[in-house]
Structures are given as structure tokens and as C-alpha cells.
């Protein structure tokens, strides 16, 4: 059964931190190959995402995280479902 719930501030922060991490990695990988790059430093954005996931109780629960991230793009609240085995 799926129930609609309002995203908590910690859940929203976790989803936004994941999206920032994703954006940083995409920008680094999409850089033109003829432009010299320094080393890719992801430690800060990875640490931010890890901390936000832990605060929201989502560490290790990718299904819930991706539902939250998806709801940010659709503008709705995520459905709460039991994870599939």
C-alpha cells in the first residue's frame, strides 16, 4: 500500500545533497577533453551527501532516497512503499 507523506527537511536535504553530488560528477565528466583539468576533488560533496543521508535515516536505503529525489523533480511528495526484497 502506498501512502503520500510530506518530505521532512532532513529528507529534502539528503535528496538535494545527492543531486549536487550527481551534478558535480556530471560536470567533471562532461568537460571537453581538450581542456586541461586538475584532479577531480569529490570529497566535500561526497561527505555532504553521506552526512545528509545519515541525518535523514536513509543511509543504505537507496530505494527511499531515489523516491525522494524523484519527488523533487515531479514536485510531489514521495510515495511510501516497503522496499522490495
N, C-alpha and C positions, 0 to 999 in steps of 0.2 A: 504494500500500500504506500502511496506517495502522499506526503503532506507538504504544503507550502509553508516555509518559515522565513522569517526575516533574518538576513545575514547580520551577524554580530560585527562589531568594529574590529575584533581580532581576526575574524574570518575574512573580512574585506581587506584588511592589511596584508594578510597572508596571500590572498589572490593577487593583490596589486604588486607585492614583492616578487611573486613568481613571474608576473608579466614584465616587470622591469628586468629581471634576470634574462628572460627569453628575448626581450628587445636588445639587450646588450650583446648577447651571443650572436643574434642575427646580424646586428650592425657590424660586428667584427668579422663574421664570415662572409658578409655581402660586400666588404670593402674591395675596391678594384685591385686586382693582383699586381698592377704596375705601380701602385702607390706603396712606398715603404711603410711598414708598420713596426711599432715597438711590440714588445711582448704583451700578450693579452692578459690583463690582470682582472680576474673574476672573483677574487677572494672576498671583496667587500659586498658585492651583490649576492654572492652565494651565502655568506654569513647572514646578511639581512633576511634572505628568504628562509634560511634554516630557523632563525630566531622567531620570525613571524609564524612559521608553521608550528613550532613548539608552543608558542603563546596561544594559538588557536586550537591546540589539541589535534592538529592534522598531520603531525609527523608520522610518516609511514602509511597514511591513508590517502593515496593518490586519487582514488575514485571520488572521495568527498572534495578534495582540492580541485579537481578538474570540473566538477559540477559547479563549484563556486566561481571558478574562472569563466566558465560558460555563461553563468548568470550575469556576470559583469558586462558581457558583450550583448546579451539579449535584453538587459535592463530589468530582468525579473528576479525574483527570489528563487534559489535553487530548490529542486525537489529533494526531499529527504528520503532516500531509499537505503535499504540494507545492502551492503556490498555483496556482490556475487562471489561464491567460493571459487 
